Amino acid sequence: MSKDFGRPPRAKENQELVLQRLAEAGTAAGTQETLTVEWRGLPLHVEVINMPVASLYYNPGTHRIRAQRSYDSARDRQLDLDPWSTASQEYLHYLLKALPADPSKEDPDYQVLKDSLHDFKQNDPGLITRDGVLVNGNTRRAALSELGVAHIRVGVLPDSCTWDDVDAVELSLQLRRDHRREYSYVNRLLAIDEQFSIGRQPADIARDFRIRTATCEQDLWILTCLRDLIERSRDGDAVLRLLDFEDHQEKLRELHRRYVKESAVSRENADLLKESRLAAILLGFSKTDVRLIEPDFRARYLDKRLPAELNPVAAASAVTIPGLGRTVRAADPKVGAARALTDSVLRAKAVEGAAETVAADRVVAATSTFRAAREAVESALEPAGKDARVRKRKQAAPDRIHDACQDLEQCITDLVMSRASRSLDEEALDEAVVKLRDTLGKLAAQCARTISEPGEGVAWLLDAARQKE
């Protein structure tokens, strides 16, 4: 169920103007412009009219800036209390222009849109309710108002439109994937979660968003994880916001894929991996650096480099089962220690982000904690990277042989099929087999020089090479 924001102050005047403009459009000569939208599951052709830019209202529930609303908590609260006030509408105008990951800066894409509207005018109509609330075209309205354009072309939804209809139509238009400006990453997660929260199945949501069901489930997992991180970051009035994670899309998706794979083997190792990688993401390390972090990263590289205040001694504990008088082993203390480090980084980052509203000594302490954690992780990543490169070199030769075996197995299939159609080029095959023989001979020679105690496979290769000689 969508939030009901009520009706704006100029709703009656806008309704009268809409009716007047629709009547004028109906009697005008020529072809009437229409816009096709998905309305309650069916296509609907709505008439397009010109409306004064200054008479329309930004949609306070638009998916486009939901995560960014928390940028200014005071103005966000005012927006909830009175979404139609001048201050609230100005805040929406500001956020529609802002860079999603950092609303203190203007989004370059907004300037591109503004330049396009200046040079080529408005190509596609927006969409409004009869009360004058923009369902689609909020950002275009912002740009047109700054350009001093008096009117905007908009389609008009039926009079029975509800806030549920507004949300559904906005989402369906955005998912058309034409030249429309994309939702930011976190706002897309919120849109998917909104559909899930009203009882829709991931497969149905995935179909609407034109993604795989597994991707939809991944996005829901990531959003749940982000909300947990936000709660864990709370330190008095300081707390992280969803928009603080806008730039981490690929890192979070890789984390989920790796977590699922590790969970199939060991849940505790998966949790260790998750906490260690989350800490690295929060500390601002690159995607390639985060990939170096495996479940044993903390034990092998990080513990010895962490300062004492970030590396408390974790003691194993037990949990008593109520009513049975029995105890079971609690969560792995290594997971608890990794989680404690992530919590410290979360709180430090939250306090740093709220530097204007918290005491100076707390900001200094948070900055020191954040710097110490980053230096420790950076120092640990160096040997982890060296070991990863060594492992990669060790696996390079076996991996290439495995790939060659797959190609040979495909060759067998191709031979069977060519026999049925009598399409085999026997001379070309013979030349390829001779090359294979020579290559195996070279491989055998290098194996003989490199491997002092050959196993079964290498021994067979050496014997085959000797028989050839």
C-alpha positions in Angstrom: 0.0 0.0 0.0 1.5 3.3 -1.1 1.6 6.3 1.3 -1.3 8.7 0.8 0.1 12.2 0.6 -3.3 13.9 0.3 -4.2 16.6 -2.2 -2.0 19.7 -2.9 -3.3 23.2 -2.1 -4.0 24.1 -5.8 -5.7 20.8 -6.6 -9.1 22.3 -7.4 -7.6 25.0 -9.6 -5.5 22.4 -11.4 -8.5 20.2 -12.0 -10.4 23.0 -13.5 -7.5 24.0 -15.8 -6.9 20.3 -16.8 -10.6 20.0 -17.8 -10.4 23.2 -19.8 -7.3 22.2 -21.6 -8.6 18.7 -22.4 -11.8 20.3 -23.8 -9.7 22.6 -25.9 -7.6 19.8 -27.2 -10.7 17.7 -28.1 -12.1 20.5 -30.3 -8.8 21.5 -31.9 -8.1 20.6 -35.5 -5.5 18.0 -36.4 -4.4 14.8 -34.7 -4.5 14.8 -30.9 -1.3 13.8 -29.2 -1.6 10.9 -26.8 0.6 9.0 -24.4 0.3 5.2 -23.8 0.7 4.0 -20.2 0.1 0.8 -18.3 -3.1 1.4 -16.3 -4.2 -1.3 -13.8 -2.7 -4.0 -16.0 -3.9 -2.7 -19.4 -2.6 -0.2 -21.9 -4.3 3.2 -21.7 -4.1 6.1 -24.1 -4.2 9.4 -22.3 -4.5 12.8 -23.9 -1.5 15.2 -23.8 -2.0 18.9 -22.9 0.1 21.9 -22.1 0.2 22.9 -18.4 1.9 25.8 -16.6 5.2 24.6 -15.1 4.6 26.7 -12.0 1.2 25.1 -11.3 2.5 21.5 -11.0 3.9 19.7 -8.0 6.8 17.3 -7.6 5.7 13.9 -6.5 6.8 13.4 -2.9 6.7 9.7 -3.3 8.8 9.4 -6.5 11.1 6.4 -6.6 13.8 8.5 -8.2 15.1 10.2 -5.0 13.7 8.0 -2.1 17.2 7.1 -0.8 18.4 10.7 -1.2 15.6 12.1 1.0 17.7 11.2 4.1 20.5 13.6 3.0 19.0 16.3 5.2 17.0 14.7 8.1 15.3 17.9 9.1 14.0 18.7 5.6 13.1 15.0 5.2 10.9 15.2 8.3 9.3 18.4 7.0 8.6 16.6 3.7 6.7 13.9 5.6 4.7 16.4 7.6 3.8 18.7 4.7 4.9 17.5 1.3 3.2 20.4 -0.5 4.8 23.3 1.3 7.2 25.6 -0.5 10.1 24.3 1.5 9.3 20.7 0.9 8.9 21.2 -2.9 12.2 23.1 -3.0 13.9 20.2 -1.2 12.5 17.8 -3.9 13.7 20.2 -6.6 17.2 20.2 -5.0 17.3 16.4 -4.8 16.2 15.9 -8.4 19.2 17.8 -9.5 21.6 16.2 -7.1 24.2 13.4 -7.7 22.6 10.3 -6.1 25.8 9.2 -4.4 26.6 12.7 -3.1 23.6 15.1 -3.0 25.9 18.0 -2.2 26.9 18.0 -5.8 24.9 18.5 -9.0 24.4 15.4 -11.2 26.2 15.8 -14.5 23.3 13.9 -16.1 20.9 16.6 -15.0 23.0 19.2 -16.8 22.9 17.0 -19.9 19.1 16.9 -19.7 18.9 20.6 -19.1 21.1 21.3 -22.2 19.0 19.0 -24.3 15.8 20.7 -23.3 17.4 24.1 -24.1 18.6 23.0 -27.5 15.9 20.7 -28.7 12.9 21.6 -26.5 10.8 18.9 -24.9 10.6 15.7 -26.9 8.5 13.4 -24.7 5.5 14.4 -22.6 5.4 14.0 -18.8 2.5 12.6 -16.9 0.3 14.2 -14.2 -2.7 13.5 -12.0 -5.7 15.8 -12.4 -4.6 17.5 -9.1 -1.4 18.6 -10.9 1.0 16.1 -9.3 3.8 14.9 -11.6 3.8 11.1 -12.0 6.6 11.2 -14.6 8.7 14.1 -15.7 9.7 15.4 -12.3 13.3 16.1 -13.4 12.2 17.6 -16.7 10.0 20.0 -14.8 12.9 21.0 -12.6 15.1 21.7 -15.7 12.3 23.6 -17.5 11.6 25.8 -14.5 15.3 26.7 -14.3 15.3 27.5 -18.0 12.4 29.8 -17.6 10.1 27.7 -19.8 6.4 28.5 -19.0 4.7 25.3 -20.1 5.3 21.6 -20.1 3.5 18.9 -22.2 2.0 16.3 -20.0 -0.4 13.3 -20.3 -3.3 13.3 -17.8 -4.3 10.2 -15.8 -8.0 9.4 -15.2 -9.9 11.1 -12.4 -10.0 7.9 -10.3 -6.2 7.8 -10.0 -5.0 6.8 -6.5 -1.5 6.9 -4.9 -1.2 3.2 -5.6 -1.8 4.0 -9.3 0.7 6.8 -9.2 3.5 4.5 -7.9 2.6 1.7 -10.3 2.4 3.9 -13.4 5.7 5.7 -12.6 7.5 2.3 -12.2 6.1 0.9 -15.4 7.2 4.0 -17.4 10.7 3.8 -15.9 11.1 0.1 -16.7 10.5 0.7 -20.4 14.3 1.2 -20.7 14.3 3.7 -23.5 16.4 6.9 -23.3 14.9 7.6 -19.9 17.2 8.6 -17.1 17.8 5.5 -15.0 17.0 5.2 -11.3 20.1 5.2 -9.1 21.2 1.8 -7.7 19.7 2.1 -4.3 16.5 3.6 -5.5 16.2 0.6 -7.8 16.7 -1.7 -4.8 13.9 0.2 -3.0 11.5 -0.1 -5.9 12.1 -3.9 -6.1 11.6 -4.2 -2.3 8.4 -2.2 -2.5 7.0 -4.7 -4.9 8.1 -7.6 -2.7 6.6 -6.0 0.4 3.1 -6.0 -1.2 3.3 -9.8 -1.7 4.6 -10.1 -5.2 6.8 -13.1 -5.9 10.5 -12.5 -7.1 9.8 -14.2 -10.4 7.0 -11.7 -11.2 9.0 -8.8 -10.0 12.0 -9.9 -12.1 9.8 -10.1 -15.2 8.6 -6.5 -14.7 12.2 -5.3 -14.1 13.5 -7.3 -17.0 16.1 -9.1 -14.9 16.6 -12.8 -13.9 14.8 -14.1 -10.8 18.2 -14.8 -9.2 19.2 -11.1 -9.7 16.0 -10.0 -8.0 16.7 -12.3 -5.0 20.2 -10.9 -4.9 19.0 -7.3 -4.8 16.6 -8.1 -2.0 19.5 -9.8 0.0 21.7 -6.8 -0.6 19.0 -4.3 0.6 18.4 -6.4 3.7 22.2 -6.4 4.3 22.4 -2.6 3.9 19.5 -2.0 6.3 21.3 -4.2 8.9 24.5 -2.2 8.4 22.6 1.1 8.9 21.2 -0.1 12.2 24.7 -1.3 13.3 26.2 2.0 12.4 24.0 4.0 14.8 26.0 5.9 17.3 23.8 8.4 19.1 22.5 10.8 16.5 25.0 9.6 13.9 23.9 6.9 11.5 24.7 5.9 7.9 22.1 6.3 5.1 21.2 4.1 2.2 22.6 6.8 -0.2 26.1 6.2 1.4 26.2 2.8 -0.5 25.2 4.2 -4.0 28.8 3.6 -5.4 29.2 0.0 -4.2 26.9 -1.8 -6.6 29.4 -4.2 -8.2 31.2 -4.9 -4.9 28.0 -5.8 -3.2 26.9 -8.0 -6.0 30.2 -9.8 -6.0 30.0 -10.2 -2.2 26.6 -11.9 -2.6 27.8 -14.3 -5.2 30.8 -15.3 -3.2 28.8 -15.5 0.1 26.3 -17.9 -1.5 29.1 -20.1 -2.9 30.9 -20.2 0.5 27.6 -20.8 2.4 27.2 -24.1 0.5 30.4 -25.3 2.2 30.6 -23.5 5.5 28.2 -20.9 7.0 30.8 -19.7 9.4 33.4 -19.2 6.7 30.7 -17.4 4.6 30.0 -15.0 7.6 33.7 -14.4 8.0 34.1 -13.5 4.4 31.0 -11.3 4.5 32.1 -9.2 7.5 35.7 -8.8 6.3 34.7 -7.8 2.8 32.0 -5.4 4.2 34.7 -3.7 6.3 36.9 -3.3 3.3 34.1 -1.9 1.2 33.3 0.6 4.0 36.9 1.6 4.2 36.8 2.5 0.5 39.0 -0.2 -1.1 38.7 -1.0 -4.8 36.8 -4.0 -6.2 40.1 -5.7 -7.1 41.3 -5.3 -3.5 38.1 -6.6 -2.0 38.4 -9.7 -4.2 41.6 -10.6 -2.3 39.7 -11.1 0.9 38.9 -14.8 1.6 37.5 -16.4 4.8 41.0 -16.8 6.2 42.0 -13.2 5.5 41.7 -12.0 9.0 43.5 -15.0 10.6 46.3 -15.1 8.1 47.0 -11.4 7.4 44.9 -8.9 9.4 44.9 -10.0 13.1 48.6 -9.3 13.6 48.3 -5.8 12.0 45.2 -4.6 13.8 45.8 -2.2 16.8 44.6 -3.6 20.2 41.5 -1.4 20.4 40.3 -2.9 17.1 41.2 -6.5 17.9 39.7 -7.5 21.2 40.4 -11.1 22.4 37.3 -13.1 21.4 36.4 -15.8 23.9 34.2 -18.8 23.1 30.9 -18.8 24.8 27.9 -21.0 25.2 24.2 -20.4 24.8 21.8 -22.0 27.3 18.6 -23.4 25.9 15.6 -22.2 28.0 13.7 -25.0 29.7 16.2 -27.7 28.9 19.1 -26.7 31.0 21.5 -27.5 28.2 24.1 -25.4 26.5 25.2 -25.3 22.9 28.2 -23.7 21.3 27.6 -20.0 20.4 28.5 -18.4 17.2 32.2 -18.8 16.2 34.2 -16.2 18.2 36.1 -15.4 15.0 32.9 -14.3 13.3 32.1 -12.2 16.4 35.5 -10.5 16.2 35.1 -9.8 12.5 31.7 -8.4 13.1 33.0 -6.2 15.9 35.6 -4.7 13.5 32.9 -4.0 10.9 30.8 -2.3 13.6 33.7 -0.1 14.7 34.2 1.0 11.1 30.5 1.5 10.6 30.2 3.8 13.7 33.3 5.7 12.8 32.1 6.3 9.3 28.7 7.4 10.6 30.2 9.9 13.0 32.6 11.3 10.3 29.6 11.8 8.1 27.7 13.7 10.8 30.7 15.9 11.7 28.6 19.1 11.6 26.2 17.9 14.3 28.3 15.8 16.7 31.0 16.9 19.2 34.4 17.6 17.8 36.1 15.1 20.1 33.9 12.3 18.8 34.8 13.2 15.2 38.5 13.2 16.0 38.1 9.7 17.7 36.1 8.4 14.8 38.6 9.7 12.2 41.5 8.0 14.2 39.6 4.7 14.3 38.8 4.8 10.6 42.4 5.7 9.7 43.8 2.9 11.9 41.4 0.3 10.4 42.2 1.4 6.9 46.0 1.3 7.4 45.7 -2.2 9.0 43.6 -3.6 6.1 45.8 -1.9 3.5 48.9 -3.5 5.1 47.2 -6.9 5.2 46.1 -6.7 1.6 49.7 -6.5 0.4 50.8 -10.0 1.4 47.3 -11.3 0.5 47.8 -10.0 -3.0 51.2 -11.5 -3.3 49.9 -14.9 -2.2 47.0 -14.6 -4.7 49.3 -14.0 -7.5 51.5 -17.0 -6.5 48.4 -19.2 -6.4 47.3 -18.0 -9.8 50.7 -18.8 -11.3 50.6 -22.2 -9.7 47.2 -22.9 -11.2 47.9 -21.4 -14.7 49.4 -24.6 -16.3 46.8 -27.1 -14.9 43.9 -24.7 -15.8 45.1 -24.5 -19.4 45.2 -28.3 -19.6 41.7 -28.5 -18.3 40.6 -26.0 -20.9 42.3 -28.1 -23.6 40.6 -31.2 -22.4 37.2 -29.5 -22.7 38.1 -28.6 -26.3 39.1 -32.2 -27.1 35.8 -33.5 -25.6 34.0 -31.1 -27.9 36.1 -32.4 -30.8 34.9 -35.9 -30.1 31.3 -34.8 -30.4 32.1 -33.0 -33.6 33.7 -36.1 -35.0 30.6 -38.2 -34.2 28.4 -35.6 -35.9 30.6 -35.3 -39.0 30.6 -39.1 -39.4 26.8 -39.0 -39.8 26.9 -36.2 -42.4 30.2 -37.3 -44.0 31.5 -33.7 -43.8 34.9 -34.4 -42.1 38.0 -32.8 -43.6 40.4 -35.8 -42.9 43.6 -34.0 -44.1 43.0 -31.0 -41.9 42.3 -33.4 -38.9 45.5 -35.3 -39.6 47.5 -32.1 -39.6 45.9 -31.0 -36.3 46.7 -34.4 -34.7 50.3 -34.1 -35.8 50.5 -30.7 -34.2 48.9 -32.1 -31.0 51.6 -34.9 -31.0 54.4 -32.3 -31.3 52.8 -30.1 -28.6 52.5 -33.0 -26.2 56.1 -33.8 -26.8 57.2 -30.3 -25.9 54.9 -30.5 -22.8 56.5 -33.8 -21.8 60.0 -32.3 -22.2 59.2 -29.4 -19.8 57.5 -31.7 -17.3 60.6 -33.9 -17.2 62.7 -30.8 -16.4 60.3 -29.3 -13.9 58.8 -32.2 -11.9 61.1 -34.4 -9.9 58.6 -37.0 -8.7 55.9 -37.4 -11.5 52.5 -38.6 -10.6 50.3 -41.0 -12.6 49.3 -38.4 -15.3 52.8 -36.9 -15.8 54.3 -40.4 -15.8 52.0 -41.5 -18.6 52.9 -38.4 -20.6 56.6 -39.1 -20.2 56.2 -42.8 -21.2 54.2 -41.7 -24.3 56.9 -39.3 -25.3 59.6 -41.9 -24.9 57.7 -44.4 -27.0 57.4 -41.9 -29.8 61.2 -41.5 -29.8 
